[in-house]
Amino acid sequence: MILDTTEHAAKTPDTPLPWAELGLKPDEYERVVEILGRRPTGAELAMYSVMWSEHCSYKSSKVHLRQFGEKAPASDTMLVGIGENAGVVDVGQGYAVTFKIESHNHPSYIEPYQGAATGVGGIVRDILAMGARPVAVMDPLRFGAADHPDTRRVLPGVVAGIGGYGNCLGLPNIGGEVVFDPCYQGNPLVNALCVGVMRHEDIHLAKASGTGNKVILYGARTGGDGIGGVSVLASETFDSTGPAKRPAVQVGDPFQEKLLIECTLEVFAEKLVVGIQDLGGAGLSCATSELASAGSGGMRVELDTVPLRDSSLSPEEILMSESQERMCAIVEPGHVDRFMEICEKWDVIATVIGEVTDGERLEIYWHGEQIVDVPPRTVAHEGPVYQRPYARPDWQDALQADDPSKLARPAGGDELRAAVLALVSSPNQASKAWITGQYDRYVLGNTVLAQPEDSGMIRIDEETNLGVAVATDGNGRFAKLDPYTGAQLALAEAFRNVAATGARPLAVSDCLNFGSPEDPAVMWQFAEATRGLADGCLALGTPVTGGNVSLYNQTGDTAIHPTPVVAVLGVIDDVTRRTPIAFAEQGQLVYLLGETRDEFGGSAWAQVAHDHLGGLPPAVDLEREKLLAEILISGSRDGMIDAAHDLSDGGLVQALAESCLRGGNGARIVVPDGVDAFTLLFSESAGRAVVAVPRSEELRFTDMCGARGLPATRIGVVDGDALDVQGEFTLPLTELLAAHEATLPAIIA
């Protein structure tokens, strides 16, 4: 078989190439030919096809994502923003924290265990590549209907993959979400977040600078797994006589990743690295082109020196393989020997595969013959940019007009009691302990808060007790009703969850999960959600530091609900002053903060009681969210609040049930005069929280709320062993606990 070199490509312009099978459009292929001035080689075609895929190039979303930069609020804490492996923020005392959320949706449907496991591994390496030690992970998950047979196939594998990989790495899993909805049938969402910590001076960037510096590939050997993970790709296209189609889902080895982490942190500590990039989506195609395009020169790579697990791999397959646990470092010649010594110490394979050149091209050779000669920016950063048509769908008006006010509501104590039990035992509101119990939440000894708290919290300095809190939130039902408002509600809830624990929100990462961008209705949802999130971040003063877009989450013509998942990171000066959700002491006074309105569009009650989705989602008041956050943070810092829980899915009664069960104490609740009990208990109005205030601090707390103009209504007291809504119903905690905990084990078993 003739090797398709650049020289051969120039001489054989009419050779047919499988560009369509690799996911390129006709005009995209023509643009590659125009860039190169000839047809691409097979290796070049492989690189452009994966790097210009939706997953890697953001070609349908770029025009909207620019708002995150254009509308970015002024920030004195942002150290590294959008464009690097992960964003970095200053949290004080010389510490920097990096965090990012990404998706691994499609692989997790095809192969749940490995898809989810390698999603964790990939996001951990993104954090590592910034120079940080990974300290925690989180996983927002969404599955189809809880009782659907395929959910029973996908969910256990996903949970086992997350737990298996993260537990083996020794990283605590401190939060996330689990949501069930039929719209995710066939398109589960498996989003993964990682948090890392470093000193300011330890930040590393992905760039290849310095002529003569060596390109070192280190970590696991390259195999055939993961080929096609980021584009529609069949390996037979290149060599029909080779092995059968490679698996599209990567195979993870957490023990190899643990060695890679420790090895990388040691070479960082000795300052041996000029630039670094992990090998995730698009593998070597991505790492080499991004490092070269961000550097000051070109790059030459000897591809045949790459250590392989499978000697039958073609050059194209090596370039596209997404085998896990690999990194690419740029190292000065004088530091190579020491770099290799450290890799050998950690039993990590390391190979010099090339060097930085003084040119402007990325050149790749196979046994001495050139198979790639491209301008690296055209591969990594100058892919197609589409202005996809978008239009508000015809059905949106009818959906919003289908208001839940027409639905039958419970009347009287017995019906309210039954509604509460139905809510707390529904799959989305039931305890997720069956899932979170499979994750190690406290390894490393610095976990301060974890599920089911409002946000996860990690101590990052054992002497000063400096810490960070992270929450992820997203409500696809709200976003389906109004994508702009739905995105802001996701942001507001994550912001509120962080503040409820006593931490000050600083920055945002997002994972935008949507259907096909070729559908104008879906593209409208995306455009509106992105606009809403950008506007919301500007109003709250929390810049977007990075994130991920996942499109084509669709089966046939049926897309998932638009699901923008928002992660908010906050800082707390002293984690010993954090606020949990638990009603821990009898006699604490229960206060409802914020205003409750008759808002049931997209609510948990409407879903559980009537399987209904319609109307408008709750209104958003971002200034009120900021005020509520200030009260929650000040109250936590000054000892005025013993417990706090944000009000979101399920409303007040869900929050009360969770706080009672978490603390093992009941509560006596009084419905204020002139207030409808059903609305008080089940409404999902935003900008609210329930708090437990020590009796000794009541006057100081109410004075603070009054002075700042935040409505604060005393609705009860922590007391007894039941949730007692006086004049309506009483629910013993034993009955509440049984209903709350039985659902998931019964469904999944």
HELIX and SHEET records of a PDB file:
HELIX    1   1 THR A    6  LYS A   11  1                                   6    
HELIX    2   2 PRO A   26  LEU A   36  1                                  11    
HELIX    3   3 GLY A   42  MET A   51  1                                  10    
HELIX    4   4 GLU A   54  SER A   57  1                                   4    
HELIX    5   5 LYS A   62  LEU A   65  1                                   4    
HELIX    6   6 GLN A   67  GLU A   70  1                                   4    
HELIX    7   7 ASN A  105  ILE A  110  1                                   6    
HELIX    8   8 PRO A  112  ALA A  129  1                                  18    
HELIX    9   9 PRO A  149  LEU A  169  1                                  21    
HELIX   10  10 PRO A  182  TYR A  184  5                                   3    
HELIX   11  11 HIS A  200  ASP A  202  5                                   3    
HELIX   12  12 SER A  235  THR A  237  5                                   3    
HELIX   13  13 PRO A  254  ALA A  269  1                                  16    
HELIX   14  14 GLY A  283  ALA A  294  1                                  12    
HELIX   15  15 LEU A  303  THR A  305  5                                   3    
HELIX   16  16 PRO A  315  MET A  320  1                                   6    
HELIX   17  17 PRO A  333  HIS A  335  5                                   3    
HELIX   18  18 VAL A  336  LYS A  345  1                                  10    
HELIX   19  19 PRO A  376  ALA A  380  1                                   5    
HELIX   20  20 GLN A  396  ALA A  401  1                                   6    
HELIX   21  21 PRO A  404  LYS A  406  5                                   3    
HELIX   22  22 GLY A  413  VAL A  424  1                                  12    
HELIX   23  23 ALA A  433  THR A  436  1                                   4    
HELIX   24  24 GLY A  476  LEU A  481  1                                   6    
HELIX   25  25 PRO A  483  ALA A  500  1                                  18    
HELIX   26  26 PRO A  520  LEU A  540  1                                  21    
HELIX   27  27 VAL A  575  ARG A  577  5                                   3    
HELIX   28  28 ALA A  604  HIS A  610  1                                   7    
HELIX   29  29 LEU A  622  ARG A  637  1                                  16    
HELIX   30  30 GLY A  651  GLY A  663  1                                  13    
HELIX   31  31 ALA A  677  PHE A  682  1                                   6    
HELIX   32  32 ARG A  695  GLU A  697  5                                   3    
HELIX   33  33 GLU A  698  ARG A  708  1                                  11    
HELIX   34  34 LEU A  733  ILE A  748  1                                  16    
SHEET    1   A 6 MET A  78  VAL A  80  0                                        
SHEET    2   A 6 GLY A  87  GLY A  92 -1                                        
SHEET    3   A 6 TYR A  95  SER A 103 -1                                        
SHEET    4   A 6 LEU A 189  ARG A 199 -1                                        
SHEET    5   A 6 ARG A 133  PHE A 143 -1                                        
SHEET    6   A 6 ASN A 173  PHE A 180  1                                        
SHEET    1   B 7 GLY A 275  ASP A 278  0                                        
SHEET    2   B 7 ARG A 326  VAL A 331 -1                                        
SHEET    3   B 7 LYS A 214  GLY A 219 -1                                        
SHEET    4   B 7 ILE A 349  THR A 357 -1                                        
SHEET    5   B 7 GLY A 298  GLU A 302 -1                                        
SHEET    6   B 7 LEU A 362  TRP A 366  1                                        
SHEET    7   B 7 GLU A 369  VAL A 374 -1                                        
SHEET    1   C 6 THR A 447  LEU A 449  0                                        
SHEET    2   C 6 GLY A 456  ARG A 459 -1                                        
SHEET    3   C 6 GLY A 467  ASP A 473 -1                                        
SHEET    4   C 6 THR A 563  ILE A 572 -1                                        
SHEET    5   C 6 ARG A 504  ASN A 513 -1                                        
SHEET    6   C 6 VAL A 544  SER A 550  1                                        
SHEET    1   D 2 GLN A 554  THR A 555  0                                        
SHEET    2   D 2 THR A 558  ALA A 559 -1                                        
SHEET    1   E 7 ALA A 643  ASP A 646  0                                        
SHEET    2   E 7 ALA A 689  VAL A 693 -1                                        
SHEET    3   E 7 LEU A 589  LEU A 593 -1                                        
SHEET    4   E 7 ALA A 712  VAL A 718 -1                                        
SHEET    5   E 7 ALA A 667  ILE A 669 -1                                        
SHEET    6   E 7 ALA A 722  VAL A 725  1                                        
SHEET    7   E 7 PHE A 729  PRO A 732 -1                                        
END                                                                             
